[in-house]
Amino acid sequence: MSESLAQPADLSRRQMLRRIGMTALIAGPGITMLGACATSGGGDTKTNNVKAGKDPVNPFSVQASAPLEVIIFKGGLGDDYATQVHEPAYQKKFPQAKIKHVGIQEIGKTLRPRLTGGNPPDVVSNAGADMMDAGALVAEGQLLDLTPLFDAPSIDDPSKKVRDMLIPGAVEAGLIDGKPYQMMYVASTYGLWYDGKLFEKEGWTAPKTFDEFKALCEKIKAKGITPYGYAGKNAAYYQFWMILISAAKLGGNEVLINIDNLADGAWTAEPVKQSAAAWAEIGTKYMDKSSLGLIHTEVQTRQNQGKIAFYPSGSWLENEQKSATPKGFAYAVAPTPSLTASDKLPYEAVRTSAGEAYFVAAKGKNTAGGMEYLRVMLSKDGAKGFFQKSGNMPVVNGAVEGLQLSPGNASVIAAQKAAGNNVVTKSFFEEWYKELYDELLNQTNQLMFGKSNAEQFCANMQKAADKIKKDSSVKKQTRSA
């Protein structure tokens, strides 16, 4: 089954931020989108040395022959969208420019020495398990303020700014110190993924409560299928997203805002404890312990082979697994089950947020070219090509209008429509505090594989958060929504 993506409703960014209190949303038959407001924790920011002129063709005064180096995280999105869509479009504008493209997975390990050494690439896709700490990079003056990009004339309609062509919340999602140092490009929805054909055949329905979840896991287990799995070796963040989403659904989005703000007791709050306990039970009873040593593609392939029923991930999953997905397997996504009947957010609530960060290195040799490259990405052709190559929805209005959607993307659309205004906010600590992110990876595996319990999980995470809060060398960020 497939359907086309319709235009989002005509809602201003300010209206939507006010409406749901913390996020920006695309309402309507097409897609729901979350962003967030972040503000500075204080300190100086680096002055942007790239200005946006009024020339709709070359607003940043890019030198036509200047080379451009682009580093793309080659994960679930692949990098065909860069080599076959965005880079050729840039090359068409500047045929004399030589583009150096590198697709890698170890972003931090590969690029951190180059950034600190003053020899960075121009454009970077900062994602994956080894992504760099964006907050630290901003504090070091490594990232360019992208305000001129969003204020530049749009490629599609020069009478409008780039920011006006994006879905509400897209710019806000990349704020650090109150400025957009990152371009968040992908509108991702997170949930529990399963084979819709298998569930239809067996008469199974995605669970709406944790009690239903456990009951269904027993039925799945009786069929010789592992009910649940994720990759402990390199993708524990897939699972901690589920824990945080469940906590937010129980206690409201303020639970996650408090965590981001390093609020006292944020990790030991009751919603976090209850969520951790519920997920720990799923892990202890219904996971194959061998997945602790597996990477994400190995666990995902097991699901394609009918060996695992539920898998936590984002809406890039279907595309990432397209070469391993057998005929007859139909990806579908369901929200995380409700913990209690009194959850503040309903079962239908999902986390849909602007993610996949791209930045221009402040000390790059061709910062103007880097800005123009991102402007190309934010054109309708650039966004449409991205969707066709990656299978993921970009943050550009109308980019995939009229295109036929795969079963997985059709399921995402259905989930977003059902969620409406009930959107789980994005967590920003993952980008602000790399040390906290790393500790959560470890504690999540400890919890899910039976090496700790919910009390220990919460206590250890609170200890890690308190350590960062007390460390004066770590620049703090805050958010009010």
URHU-V480075 format. One record per pair of residues at least 24 apart in sequence whose C-alpha atoms are under 6 Angstrom apart, sorted by sequence separation. I is the first residue (numbers start at 1). J is the second residue. D is the distance in whole Angstrom. If there is no record, write none. Layout:
# URHU-V480075
I & J & D
I & J & D
This chain:
# URHU-V480075
6 & 30 & 5
106 & 130 & 6
107 & 131 & 6
108 & 132 & 5
247 & 271 & 5
5 & 30 & 5
247 & 272 & 5
247 & 275 & 5
74 & 103 & 5
246 & 275 & 6
64 & 94 & 5
67 & 97 & 5
69 & 99 & 6
73 & 103 & 6
74 & 104 & 5
65 & 96 & 5
66 & 97 & 5
67 & 98 & 5
68 & 99 & 5
69 & 100 & 5
70 & 101 & 5
71 & 102 & 5
72 & 103 & 5
73 & 104 & 5
74 & 105 & 5
65 & 97 & 4
67 & 99 & 6
71 & 103 & 6
73 & 105 & 5
243 & 275 & 6
146 & 180 & 5
145 & 180 & 6
146 & 181 & 5
145 & 181 & 5
144 & 181 & 6
69 & 121 & 5
73 & 125 & 5
69 & 122 & 5
70 & 123 & 5
71 & 124 & 5
72 & 125 & 5
228 & 286 & 6
229 & 287 & 5
227 & 286 & 5
228 & 287 & 5
233 & 292 & 6
231 & 291 & 5
232 & 292 & 4
233 & 293 & 5
231 & 292 & 6
232 & 293 & 6
233 & 294 & 5
234 & 295 & 5
235 & 296 & 6
233 & 295 & 5
231 & 294 & 5
231 & 295 & 5
231 & 296 & 5
231 & 299 & 6
349 & 419 & 5
348 & 419 & 5
319 & 391 & 5
351 & 423 & 6
349 & 422 & 5
350 & 423 & 5
351 & 424 & 4
238 & 312 & 6
349 & 423 & 5
350 & 424 & 6
238 & 313 & 6
316 & 392 & 6
331 & 407 & 6
332 & 408 & 5
330 & 407 & 6
331 & 408 & 5
333 & 411 & 6
332 & 411 & 5
228 & 308 & 6
226 & 307 & 6
227 & 308 & 6
228 & 309 & 6
225 & 307 & 5
226 & 308 & 5
227 & 309 & 5
228 & 310 & 5
229 & 311 & 6
225 & 308 & 6
252 & 344 & 5
250 & 343 & 4
251 & 344 & 6
249 & 343 & 6
250 & 344 & 5
46 & 141 & 6
249 & 344 & 6
48 & 144 & 6
52 & 148 & 5
249 & 345 & 5
48 & 145 & 5
51 & 148 & 6
56 & 153 & 6
52 & 152 & 5
56 & 158 & 6
194 & 309 & 6
194 & 310 & 5
193 & 310 & 6
192 & 310 & 6
193 & 311 & 5
192 & 311 & 6
192 & 312 & 5
191 & 312 & 6
190 & 313 & 6
190 & 314 & 4
189 & 314 & 5
189 & 315 & 5
188 & 315 & 6
210 & 337 & 6
209 & 337 & 4
208 & 337 & 5
209 & 338 & 5
210 & 339 & 6
197 & 330 & 6
35 & 169 & 4
195 & 329 & 6
196 & 330 & 5
35 & 170 & 6
37 & 172 & 6
195 & 330 & 5
196 & 331 & 6
36 & 172 & 6
195 & 331 & 5
196 & 332 & 5
35 & 172 & 6
36 & 173 & 5
38 & 175 & 6
40 & 177 & 4
194 & 331 & 6
35 & 173 & 5
39 & 177 & 5
40 & 178 & 5
194 & 332 & 5
39 & 178 & 5
193 & 332 & 6
193 & 333 & 4
192 & 333 & 5
191 & 333 & 6
192 & 334 & 5
191 & 334 & 6
24 & 168 & 5
191 & 335 & 5
24 & 169 & 4
191 & 336 & 6
13 & 168 & 5
190 & 351 & 6
189 & 351 & 6
189 & 352 & 4
188 & 352 & 5
188 & 353 & 6
283 & 448 & 5
187 & 353 & 6
283 & 449 & 6
284 & 450 & 6
187 & 354 & 5
280 & 447 & 6
186 & 354 & 5
260 & 428 & 6
280 & 448 & 5
186 & 355 & 5
260 & 429 & 5
184 & 354 & 5
186 & 356 & 6
184 & 355 & 5
185 & 356 & 6
184 & 356 & 5
184 & 357 & 5
183 & 357 & 6
182 & 357 & 6
183 & 358 & 5
182 & 358 & 6
182 & 359 & 5
277 & 454 & 5
276 & 454 & 5
273 & 454 & 6
170 & 354 & 6
268 & 458 & 5
267 & 458 & 5
267 & 462 & 5
236 & 441 & 5
187 & 393 & 6
186 & 393 & 6
187 & 394 & 6
186 & 394 & 4
187 & 395 & 6
185 & 394 & 6
186 & 395 & 6
185 & 395 & 6
144 & 360 & 6
144 & 361 & 6
261 & 478 & 5
143 & 361 & 5
144 & 362 & 4
142 & 361 & 6
143 & 362 & 5
142 & 362 & 5
155 & 379 & 6
167 & 395 & 6
127 & 356 & 6
166 & 395 & 6
166 & 396 & 5
167 & 397 & 6
126 & 357 & 5
166 & 397 & 5
125 & 357 & 6
126 & 358 & 6
165 & 397 & 6
125 & 358 & 4
124 & 358 & 5
124 & 359 & 5
123 & 359 & 6
123 & 360 & 5
122 & 360 & 6
122 & 361 & 5
122 & 364 & 5
121 & 364 & 6
76 & 320 & 5
120 & 364 & 5
123 & 370 & 5
122 & 370 & 6
134 & 431 & 6
135 & 432 & 5
133 & 431 & 6
85 & 385 & 6
133 & 434 & 5
81 & 386 & 5
62 & 368 & 5
62 & 369 & 5
60 & 368 & 5
81 & 389 & 5
77 & 390 & 5
34 & 352 & 5
35 & 353 & 6
33 & 352 & 5
34 & 353 & 4
35 & 354 & 6
33 & 353 & 6
31 & 413 & 6
32 & 416 & 5
31 & 416 & 6
7 & 398 & 5
6 & 401 & 6
5 & 401 & 5
5 & 402 & 6
4 & 402 & 5
4 & 403 & 5
4 & 404 & 5
3 & 404 & 6
2 & 404 & 6
3 & 405 & 5
2 & 405 & 5
2 & 406 & 6
2 & 407 & 6
1 & 407 & 6
2 & 410 & 6
41 & 476 & 5
41 & 477 & 4
40 & 477 & 5
41 & 478 & 6
39 & 478 & 5
39 & 479 & 5
38 & 479 & 4
37 & 481 & 6
22 & 481 & 4
